[in-house]
Amino acid sequence: MSQNWLHRHPNLKVNAPLVDQQPPEARTQRRRLRACHECDWVSALPPLKSGEKACCPRCSHVLVKRNRYPAQRSMALAMASLIALLLAVSYPFVSFSYSGVSNRIELTETASTLIAFHQPLVAIGVIMTIVVLPAVYLIGTLWLQYGLLRNDPLPFSRSTARSLSHLTPWMMADVFIVGALVSLIKIAGLADIELGLSFWAFCVFAFLLLMTVQSIDADWMWFALEGEPLAPEGTQTGMSAAAQQLTSCPTCGLINRLAPNGKDYCVRCHERLHPRLPHSVQRTWALLAAAAIMYIPANVFPIMTTTSLGNSSPSTIVGGIVELTQGGSWPIAGVIFVASIIVPVGKLFALAWLCSVAHRSDALNAQTRTTLYRITEFIGRWSMVDVFVVAILVALIRADSLMTINPGPAALAFGAVVVLTMLAAMTFDPRLLWDTPITKSSGQNDARPVRK
């Protein structure tokens, strides 16, 4: 823990952490409290062993998960991920041959080719989600954990740690792999496909990136980085934090007492705090309306145009699904149908319904609605499969006059739908579903330890 932090907060009682293998609960004798990010219930964290997690007794949301050797493991995985990413951007990704004409592309060409077709926003979205943001996340992880292992955090460690959680939803290497497989299966019957070293390296990278994200023990990290101030005096478990004029930091999890105006900053990580996300329902409605509007051109206009021997054939999302079905590619058609139709439409209706019932929810159905919210938040990013399919096919299928694929205006519109629905899920505050007159209950004071 930095001496600067102690100097800024001389009145806070903290446990000076040692960066070793002991979890936070082994270094303090007092109860550590958390307020659930999804239902606002205040509970005490139980002692956890490696491989265990503490769940909210009210809504079962995971409050804390405990990993073994968190710093060493995340550093090793992050370093391996960066090596795999470096290989993925340095070698050919995939090549194809059609009637004597061949083409070979690298990973970054899936974005750069889109710029040549006047699709810079789609290109930026592709390269940011599969290369830039994951690289920033991994470098930040190495920077942060290296300082913690030295028991001397490096400069900007707190802002780096705060940024990691914000980057996670926008890293889509795993979604890109699915898009690549769909693209290759889609054209496998038309041309000879050869997978390059970059393809396999990127598959390894996507897997290691997921492992790196899972290896981050945020509770241990913040305890080792900045200690843990005592919970505000008078904090009670078995009640909502809002009923006690408290709120939980969405980044580091620390319970803070709110200022009289309801606005403040976390004393540990300096994240902005609110009792509830400001204008949550209104902002979610606005984003949903924008997404619904963009979904119309996303389905009306062609998402890509295939030109073969001078004949152009524009294809919409639904038209592409029909063509795949008629060609016997039922599994691929099913993937595209789910990712491009079921997921975005389902997410629009689910979030709209949650917004409409947010202020008239009750404890009996809040659990079901919270589960729906979790599903909605999880599946949103997978709609990017269709955008990645377009990016790969446009870059790969460049066989002069024999066959080319150009992106259509629907690619940008559909990408906007994905981003807007993801933002809508982020702006919706699930704690609104639990805001009832009942604020206290017996027998639900401690979080439940669960083996992962």
MILOVO-960076 format. One record per residue (C-alpha): z, x, y; residue number from 1. Coordinates in pm, 1 decimal, m for minus. Example, Ala and Ser with C-alpha at 12.3 -4.5 7.8 and 13.67 -1.06 7.14 Angstrom:
// residues 2
NODE        up      east     north  lumtor
NODE     780.0    1230.0    m450.0       1
NODE     714.0    1367.0    m106.0       2
***
This chain:
// residues 452
NODE        up      east     north  lumtor
NODE       0.0       0.0       0.0       1
NODE     m97.2     142.0     336.7       2
NODE     167.3     249.3     586.3       3
NODE     m31.7      75.3     861.3       4
NODE      29.9    m259.6     693.4       5
NODE     405.7    m192.6     680.8       6
NODE     400.7     m94.4    1046.2       7
NODE     221.1    m415.3    1144.7       8
NODE     463.8    m631.2     944.6       9
NODE     805.7    m461.3     965.8      10
NODE     996.6    m783.8     895.1      11
NODE     818.9    m869.5     571.5      12
NODE     990.0    m782.7     245.5      13
NODE     740.6    m634.6       6.5      14
NODE     738.1    m446.8    m319.1      15
NODE     571.0    m111.8    m274.1      16
NODE     318.3    m112.0    m557.3      17
NODE     241.8     180.2    m782.6      18
NODE    m108.4     184.3    m920.3      19
NODE     m27.2     204.0   m1287.0      20
NODE     m67.6     m18.3   m1588.8      21
NODE     220.4    m251.4   m1503.3      22
NODE     125.8    m600.3   m1382.2      23
NODE     273.6    m730.5   m1055.8      24
NODE     537.7    m943.0   m1228.5      25
NODE     677.4    m628.9   m1395.4      26
NODE     741.3    m472.5   m1054.7      27
NODE     939.9    m751.9    m893.2      28
NODE    1245.0    m954.6    m991.2      29
NODE    1169.7   m1257.0    m774.6      30
NODE     949.3   m1551.4    m855.7      31
NODE     592.2   m1527.6    m738.5      32
NODE     455.8   m1859.0    m611.5      33
NODE     101.9   m1988.3    m586.9      34
NODE     m56.7   m2302.9    m446.6      35
NODE    m356.7   m2420.7    m646.0      36
NODE    m689.7   m2391.8    m463.9      37
NODE    m812.4   m2716.2    m620.0      38
NODE    m512.2   m2951.5    m609.7      39
NODE    m269.7   m2774.1    m370.4      40
NODE      21.1   m2787.0    m618.6      41
NODE     285.6   m2517.3    m569.7      42
NODE     403.5   m2352.7    m890.2      43
NODE     571.9   m2033.2   m1003.1      44
NODE     369.9   m1774.5   m1190.5      45
NODE     507.0   m1691.5   m1536.4      46
NODE     516.7   m1336.5   m1674.6      47
NODE     172.6   m1260.6   m1813.3      48
NODE      54.0   m1015.5   m2073.5      49
NODE    m289.6    m858.7   m2085.6      50
NODE    m545.8   m1118.6   m2184.6      51
NODE    m339.7   m1412.3   m2056.4      52
NODE    m399.3   m1638.5   m1760.1      53
NODE    m177.5   m1876.1   m1565.0      54
NODE    m309.3   m2228.7   m1516.0      55
NODE    m202.2   m2491.5   m1268.1      56
NODE      28.8   m2744.1   m1439.8      57
NODE    m130.3   m3025.8   m1243.4      58
NODE    m507.8   m2973.2   m1269.1      59
NODE    m540.9   m2678.3   m1513.7      60
NODE    m721.0   m2459.7   m1260.3      61
NODE    m683.1   m2087.6   m1335.8      62
NODE    m441.1   m1939.9   m1082.4      63
NODE    m417.8   m1583.9   m1211.7      64
NODE    m571.4   m1394.2   m1500.3      65
NODE    m432.5   m1067.6   m1626.3      66
NODE    m661.6    m790.2   m1749.4      67
NODE    m572.7    m467.5   m1923.5      68
NODE    m643.4    m152.1   m1722.0      69
NODE    m803.3    m355.7   m1440.9      70
NODE    m898.7     m68.9   m1210.2      71
NODE   m1028.3     164.1   m1479.2      72
NODE   m1223.1    m108.7   m1656.7      73
NODE   m1387.9    m249.0   m1344.9      74
NODE   m1476.9     102.0   m1223.8      75
NODE   m1636.5     194.7   m1555.7      76
NODE   m1831.8    m129.8   m1574.2      77
NODE   m1941.3    m108.2   m1210.2      78
NODE   m2064.5     247.8   m1256.8      79
NODE   m2253.7     155.4   m1573.2      80
NODE   m2402.7    m146.4   m1395.1      81
NODE   m2528.3      66.9   m1107.3      82
NODE   m2690.5     311.0   m1349.3      83
NODE   m2863.5      23.6   m1528.7      84
NODE   m2979.1    m120.1   m1194.9      85
NODE   m3116.5     218.1   m1089.3      86
NODE   m3318.2     234.1   m1411.0      87
NODE   m3434.0    m124.2   m1362.6      88
NODE   m3582.2     m53.1   m1018.8      89
NODE   m3732.0     283.1   m1119.2      90
NODE   m3952.5     190.9   m1413.7      91
NODE   m4217.4     m74.1   m1491.6      92
NODE   m4073.4    m418.9   m1549.2      93
NODE   m4351.6    m590.5   m1742.5      94
NODE   m4727.6    m562.2   m1787.1      95
NODE   m4999.4    m796.4   m1907.5      96
NODE   m5359.0    m766.3   m2021.1      97
NODE   m5616.6   m1045.8   m1998.2      98
NODE   m5983.3   m1008.5   m2098.1      99
NODE   m5979.4    m635.9   m2035.9     100
NODE   m5797.6    m663.3   m1701.9     101
NODE   m5438.6    m543.6   m1692.8     102
NODE   m5158.6    m537.2   m1440.5     103
NODE   m4815.3    m380.0   m1437.7     104
NODE   m4533.4    m462.8   m1200.1     105
NODE   m4197.1    m321.8   m1106.9     106
NODE   m3888.4    m530.9   m1047.9     107
NODE   m3903.5    m512.3    m669.0     108
NODE   m4264.3    m634.2    m667.2     109
NODE   m4141.1    m981.8    m757.5     110
NODE   m4024.0    m995.6    m396.2     111
NODE   m4274.2    m773.7    m215.2     112
NODE   m4573.5    m967.1    m351.4     113
NODE   m4436.0   m1287.7    m201.2     114
NODE   m4440.4   m1128.3     143.4     115
NODE   m4815.0   m1071.1     107.8     116
NODE   m4851.8   m1446.6      53.5     117
NODE   m4654.9   m1528.0     369.3     118
NODE   m4338.4   m1626.1     183.2     119
NODE   m4088.7   m1384.6     344.1     120
NODE   m3788.7   m1616.1     312.4     121
NODE   m3843.4   m1664.0     m59.7     122
NODE   m3895.4   m1288.9     m97.9     123
NODE   m3570.3   m1215.0      83.7     124
NODE   m3386.7   m1466.0    m133.1     125
NODE   m3519.9   m1308.4    m452.1     126
NODE   m3445.4    m946.0    m365.7     127
NODE   m3104.6   m1026.4    m217.9     128
NODE   m2980.3   m1224.4    m517.6     129
NODE   m3102.5    m989.0    m791.2     130
NODE   m3072.6    m641.9    m634.7     131
NODE   m2912.2    m609.7    m291.1     132
NODE   m2602.3    m829.2    m321.4     133
NODE   m2517.7    m709.9    m675.2     134
NODE   m2553.9    m348.1    m560.5     135
NODE   m2327.2    m410.8    m260.8     136
NODE   m2073.3    m581.1    m487.4     137
NODE   m2070.6    m293.2    m735.1     138
NODE   m2043.9     m25.6    m466.5     139
NODE   m1761.3    m221.1    m305.3     140
NODE   m1583.4    m243.4    m639.6     141
NODE   m1608.0     132.2    m691.2     142
NODE   m1489.8     200.9    m337.0     143
NODE   m1193.9     m32.5    m369.1     144
NODE   m1074.0      56.3    m717.7     145
NODE   m1112.3     430.5    m666.3     146
NODE    m876.0     416.0    m371.5     147
NODE    m625.9     208.4    m567.8     148
NODE    m629.3     452.2    m858.2     149
NODE    m548.6     732.5    m613.3     150
NODE    m265.1     519.1    m475.1     151
NODE    m427.3     573.7    m136.1     152
NODE    m665.6     289.9     m43.2     153
NODE    m983.0     405.2     125.9     154
NODE   m1077.4     279.8     474.5     155
NODE   m1193.5     m82.0     494.9     156
NODE   m1045.8    m158.8     152.3     157
NODE    m897.4    m488.0     265.8     158
NODE   m1222.6    m616.3     416.9     159
NODE   m1408.5    m493.0     108.5     160
NODE   m1173.4    m680.0    m123.5     161
NODE   m1207.7    m991.3      89.4     162
NODE   m1586.7    m971.3      70.1     163
NODE   m1608.9    m942.5    m308.3     164
NODE   m1512.7   m1303.4    m375.9     165
NODE   m1762.2   m1427.7    m116.4     166
NODE   m2051.0   m1237.0    m277.0     167
NODE   m1994.6   m1354.6    m633.4     168
NODE   m2171.0   m1696.5    m620.4     169
NODE   m2487.2   m1544.7    m473.5     170
NODE   m2548.5   m1280.6    m741.0     171
NODE   m2807.2   m1423.6    m980.2     172
NODE   m2918.4   m1145.2   m1211.7     173
NODE   m2839.9   m1361.5   m1515.1     174
NODE   m3044.0   m1650.0   m1374.7     175
NODE   m3333.0   m1411.1   m1311.4     176
NODE   m3330.0   m1306.1   m1677.9     177
NODE   m3372.2   m1670.1   m1780.6     178
NODE   m3654.3   m1705.2   m1527.8     179
NODE   m3822.6   m1393.9   m1666.6     180
NODE   m3804.2   m1524.8   m2022.6     181
NODE   m3947.1   m1859.8   m1915.8     182
NODE   m4231.9   m1685.2   m1731.9     183
NODE   m4320.9   m1459.2   m2021.4     184
NODE   m4312.7   m1736.6   m2279.6     185
NODE   m4524.1   m1950.1   m2048.3     186
NODE   m4809.2   m1695.6   m2038.2     187
NODE   m4763.2   m1539.9   m2382.3     188
NODE   m5046.4   m1749.6   m2524.6     189
NODE   m5286.7   m1651.8   m2246.2     190
NODE   m5244.1   m1275.6   m2228.4     191
NODE   m5092.4    m975.9   m2401.9     192
NODE   m4744.9    m905.1   m2266.1     193
NODE   m4564.3    m572.4   m2281.5     194
NODE   m4203.6    m537.9   m2172.0     195
NODE   m4121.4    m220.9   m1982.9     196
NODE   m3805.4     m12.7   m1975.3     197
NODE   m3705.4    m187.3   m1654.1     198
NODE   m3688.6    m524.7   m1830.8     199
NODE   m3440.2    m402.2   m2089.2     200
NODE   m3243.8    m208.1   m1829.4     201
NODE   m3218.7    m520.3   m1615.4     202
NODE   m3095.2    m723.7   m1912.5     203
NODE   m2821.3    m464.9   m1964.6     204
NODE   m2749.6    m468.8   m1591.5     205
NODE   m2713.3    m847.7   m1584.0     206
NODE   m2468.8    m836.8   m1874.6     207
NODE   m2264.7    m551.2   m1726.2     208
NODE   m2256.4    m724.4   m1388.0     209
NODE   m2103.4   m1033.7   m1547.2     210
NODE   m1851.1    m813.8   m1727.0     211
NODE   m1765.3    m638.4   m1400.7     212
NODE   m1698.9    m967.3   m1223.9     213
NODE   m1481.8   m1083.6   m1514.1     214
NODE   m1288.7    m755.8   m1516.0     215
NODE   m1166.2    m791.9   m1157.3     216
NODE    m796.7    m880.9   m1160.7     217
NODE    m768.2   m1017.8    m808.0     218
NODE    m392.3   m1072.9    m831.4     219
NODE    m327.3    m713.1    m937.3     220
NODE    m579.3    m582.9    m684.4     221
NODE    m420.2    m750.1    m382.5     222
NODE     m69.4    m663.5    m500.2     223
NODE    m167.8    m298.3    m536.2     224
NODE    m357.2    m298.3    m207.8     225
NODE    m120.1    m476.4      29.9     226
NODE     191.5    m571.6    m165.0     227
NODE     315.9    m929.6    m160.8     228
NODE     524.9   m1070.7     123.5     229
NODE     796.0   m1315.6      33.5     230
NODE     693.5   m1678.8      19.3     231
NODE     786.2   m1871.8     335.3     232
NODE    1151.4   m1969.2     338.7     233
NODE    1218.4   m2306.9     181.9     234
NODE     901.1   m2316.5     m28.4     235
NODE     949.6   m2557.7    m317.7     236
NODE     760.9   m2580.9    m643.2     237
NODE     654.6   m2915.9    m783.8     238
NODE     514.7   m3028.2    m449.1     239
NODE     188.6   m2991.2    m265.6     240
NODE     166.6   m2707.4     m16.2     241
NODE      38.2   m2938.3     257.5     242
NODE     352.1   m3152.0     232.2     243
NODE     551.3   m2839.7     323.0     244
NODE     323.2   m2726.6     607.5     245
NODE     196.3   m2447.7     383.7     246
NODE    m142.6   m2343.0     256.6     247
NODE    m278.2   m2100.2       2.3     248
NODE    m508.7   m1819.4     108.3     249
NODE    m847.6   m1886.2     m55.5     250
NODE    m907.9   m1512.6     m95.8     251
NODE    m584.8   m1340.3    m200.6     252
NODE    m385.8   m1646.6    m310.9     253
NODE     m81.0   m1581.1     m93.4     254
NODE     112.0   m1885.8      30.2     255
NODE     131.4   m1890.9     410.2     256
NODE     308.4   m2114.9     657.3     257
NODE      64.7   m2273.5     897.7     258
NODE      97.0   m2256.0    1272.9     259
NODE     168.9   m2586.4    1451.4     260
NODE    m199.3   m2625.4    1538.9     261
NODE    m293.3   m2590.6    1170.9     262
NODE    m492.1   m2270.6    1225.9     263
NODE    m380.1   m1925.5    1126.8     264
NODE    m468.7   m1608.1     939.2     265
NODE    m331.8   m1484.4     608.2     266
NODE     m60.9   m1222.8     663.4     267
NODE    m190.9   m1018.7     370.4     268
NODE    m572.4   m1026.4     380.3     269
NODE    m635.1   m1179.1     726.5     270
NODE    m856.5   m1456.2     589.6     271
NODE    m882.4   m1762.3     812.5     272
NODE    m652.7   m2040.9     694.4     273
NODE    m673.4   m2417.6     720.4     274
NODE    m463.8   m2690.7     557.3     275
NODE    m797.7   m2837.9     446.9     276
NODE   m1148.7   m2714.8     513.0     277
NODE   m1240.0   m2847.6     859.7     278
NODE   m1466.8   m3153.2     850.4     279
NODE   m1521.9   m3091.3     480.6     280
NODE   m1666.3   m3431.3     392.6     281
NODE   m1884.5   m3452.8     703.3     282
NODE   m2031.1   m3106.6     649.9     283
NODE   m2093.5   m3177.0     283.4     284
NODE   m2273.2   m3501.1     371.1     285
NODE   m2489.0   m3315.7     625.2     286
NODE   m2585.9   m3045.4     376.0     287
NODE   m2658.9   m3304.4     108.0     288
NODE   m2881.9   m3497.0     347.5     289
NODE   m3072.3   m3179.1     433.2     290
NODE   m3107.8   m3093.8      63.1     291
NODE   m3233.5   m3444.6     m17.6     292
NODE   m3494.3   m3418.8     258.4     293
NODE   m3612.1   m3077.8     136.0     294
NODE   m3629.9   m3206.1    m221.0     295
NODE   m3918.7   m3435.3    m123.3     296
NODE   m4168.3   m3159.5     m27.6     297
NODE   m4031.5   m2950.5    m314.5     298
NODE   m4173.6   m3209.5    m554.5     299
NODE   m4472.2   m3338.5    m357.0     300
NODE   m4634.7   m3005.1    m272.6     301
NODE   m4750.7   m2752.4    m534.2     302
NODE   m4501.9   m2484.8    m627.4     303
NODE   m4784.8   m2254.3    m735.5     304
NODE   m5162.6   m2255.3    m766.5     305
NODE   m5346.6   m2102.2   m1060.4     306
NODE   m5702.0   m1978.8    m997.1     307
NODE   m5915.5   m1903.1   m1302.2     308
NODE   m6287.3   m1814.7   m1277.1     309
NODE   m6301.7   m1962.0    m929.1     310
NODE   m6136.2   m2291.5   m1020.5     311
NODE   m5802.5   m2358.4    m851.5     312
NODE   m5539.4   m2575.5   m1014.5     313
NODE   m5231.9   m2654.9    m803.5     314
NODE   m4917.9   m2735.7    m998.8     315
NODE   m4611.6   m2926.2    m884.6     316
NODE   m4273.6   m2896.8   m1054.2     317
NODE   m4319.9   m3220.0   m1247.6     318
NODE   m4685.0   m3138.6   m1319.0     319
NODE   m4585.7   m2802.6   m1464.2     320
NODE   m4332.8   m2970.1   m1691.1     321
NODE   m4597.6   m3214.8   m1813.2     322
NODE   m4843.6   m2931.8   m1881.7     323
NODE   m4584.9   m2739.6   m2080.2     324
NODE   m4502.5   m3049.9   m2281.5     325
NODE   m4868.0   m3119.3   m2356.7     326
NODE   m4913.0   m2757.5   m2460.0     327
NODE   m4631.2   m2784.8   m2711.4     328
NODE   m4385.5   m2566.9   m2517.5     329
NODE   m4105.1   m2818.4   m2543.4     330
NODE   m3815.2   m2569.4   m2508.8     331
NODE   m3957.1   m2416.7   m2189.6     332
NODE   m4039.1   m2760.0   m2051.7     333
NODE   m3681.8   m2862.7   m2125.3     334
NODE   m3539.0   m2561.4   m1941.3     335
NODE   m3754.4   m2626.3   m1633.8     336
NODE   m3677.7   m2999.4   m1643.8     337
NODE   m3303.4   m2939.7   m1655.9     338
NODE   m3303.5   m2663.9   m1392.6     339
NODE   m3548.5   m2827.3   m1150.8     340
NODE   m3482.1   m3199.6   m1193.6     341
NODE   m3153.9   m3275.2   m1369.1     342
NODE   m2937.8   m3010.9   m1199.5     343
NODE   m3038.3   m3061.5    m832.6     344
NODE   m3055.7   m3440.6    m856.1     345
NODE   m2732.2   m3457.4   m1052.6     346
NODE   m2562.8   m3228.9    m803.3     347
NODE   m2678.4   m3440.5    m509.6     348
NODE   m2544.2   m3760.4    m664.9     349
NODE   m2222.1   m3599.9    m790.3     350
NODE   m2128.9   m3448.5    m454.4     351
NODE   m2228.0   m3766.0    m271.1     352
NODE   m2000.8   m3967.5    m497.8     353
NODE   m1713.4   m3720.4    m456.6     354
NODE   m1750.2   m3740.6     m78.9     355
NODE   m1741.6   m4119.2     m90.8     356
NODE   m1421.8   m4131.8    m298.5     357
NODE   m1243.6   m3826.8    m153.1     358
NODE   m1018.0   m4023.5      80.0     359
NODE    m938.0   m4298.5    m168.3     360
NODE    m862.7   m4095.0    m475.0     361
NODE    m542.9   m4116.4    m676.4     362
NODE    m361.8   m3895.5    m922.9     363
NODE    m491.5   m4090.0   m1222.5     364
NODE    m859.7   m4014.9   m1164.2     365
NODE    m830.1   m3697.6    m954.9     366
NODE    m836.4   m3481.8   m1268.3     367
NODE   m1167.1   m3630.8   m1384.1     368
NODE   m1319.9   m3594.6   m1040.3     369
NODE   m1200.3   m3235.6   m1013.9     370
NODE   m1365.4   m3159.2   m1346.9     371
NODE   m1688.7   m3308.6   m1213.9     372
NODE   m1660.2   m3088.4    m906.1     373
NODE   m1614.3   m2776.2   m1119.8     374
NODE   m1923.0   m2858.2   m1324.4     375
NODE   m2122.7   m2927.3   m1009.6     376
NODE   m2017.1   m2599.7    m851.9     377
NODE   m2097.5   m2401.0   m1166.5     378
NODE   m2445.6   m2532.7   m1242.5     379
NODE   m2592.8   m2521.3    m891.6     380
NODE   m2716.5   m2162.2    m896.1     381
NODE   m2914.0   m2212.8   m1217.4     382
NODE   m3175.3   m2415.6   m1033.1     383
NODE   m3305.2   m2084.5    m898.2     384
NODE   m3479.0   m2038.6   m1234.4     385
NODE   m3792.3   m2211.2   m1102.8     386
NODE   m3806.7   m1990.5    m792.7     387
NODE   m3774.2   m1677.6   m1005.7     388
NODE   m4048.4   m1802.1   m1239.4     389
NODE   m4282.9   m1833.3    m942.2     390
NODE   m4188.3   m1488.3    m810.8     391
NODE   m4255.8   m1321.6   m1146.4     392
NODE   m4583.4   m1500.8   m1219.9     393
NODE   m4722.1   m1442.5    m870.0     394
NODE   m4654.3   m1069.6    m897.1     395
NODE   m4773.0   m1035.2   m1256.1     396
NODE   m5084.6   m1252.8   m1280.0     397
NODE   m5324.9   m1059.1   m1059.2     398
NODE   m5645.6   m1038.9   m1266.1     399
NODE   m5891.9   m1050.9    m977.4     400
NODE   m6141.5   m1334.9   m1024.1     401
NODE   m6038.9   m1399.4   m1384.3     402
NODE   m5694.4   m1537.5   m1310.3     403
NODE   m5447.0   m1527.3   m1023.7     404
NODE   m5137.1   m1726.6    m935.8     405
NODE   m5040.0   m1791.1    m575.5     406
NODE   m4711.0   m1937.6    m451.0     407
NODE   m4714.7   m2286.0    m304.0     408
NODE   m4514.9   m2435.1     m17.0     409
NODE   m4281.7   m2607.7    m262.4     410
NODE   m4130.1   m2271.1    m358.0     411
NODE   m3963.2   m2236.3     m18.6     412
NODE   m3860.9   m2602.0     m11.5     413
NODE   m3704.8   m2585.0    m356.6     414
NODE   m3526.0   m2260.5    m275.0     415
NODE   m3382.0   m2434.7      30.1     416
NODE   m3260.0   m2719.6    m192.2     417
NODE   m3074.6   m2472.9    m414.9     418
NODE   m2910.0   m2295.6    m121.0     419
NODE   m2816.6   m2618.9      56.5     420
NODE   m2659.6   m2774.4    m252.8     421
NODE   m2462.4   m2456.2    m320.0     422
NODE   m2335.4   m2459.8      37.4     423
NODE   m2250.4   m2828.5       1.7     424
NODE   m2033.6   m2753.5    m301.2     425
NODE   m1862.7   m2470.9    m112.4     426
NODE   m1785.3   m2685.1     191.2     427
NODE   m1637.2   m2967.9     m14.4     428
NODE   m1260.0   m2930.0     m44.6     429
NODE   m1144.7   m3052.6    m389.5     430
NODE    m786.2   m3073.1    m264.2     431
NODE    m889.6   m3391.5     m84.0     432
NODE    m915.4   m3556.8    m424.9     433
NODE    m542.4   m3499.1    m477.8     434
NODE    m415.3   m3598.5    m133.7     435
NODE    m205.1   m3900.6    m227.6     436
NODE     126.9   m4033.8    m101.3     437
NODE     283.1   m3889.3    m417.3     438
NODE     375.9   m3533.0    m328.8     439
NODE     654.8   m3454.4    m570.8     440
NODE     686.0   m3466.9    m946.5     441
NODE     928.5   m3339.4   m1204.5     442
NODE     847.8   m3110.4   m1493.3     443
NODE     548.2   m2947.5   m1326.3     444
NODE     703.8   m2655.4   m1143.9     445
NODE     572.4   m2355.0   m1334.8     446
NODE     218.1   m2251.3   m1412.2     447
NODE     124.0   m2247.7   m1779.6     448
NODE      38.6   m1914.7   m1944.8     449
NODE    m274.2   m1943.6   m2159.1     450
NODE    m430.1   m1683.7   m2384.7     451
NODE    m786.6   m1608.5   m2275.2     452
***
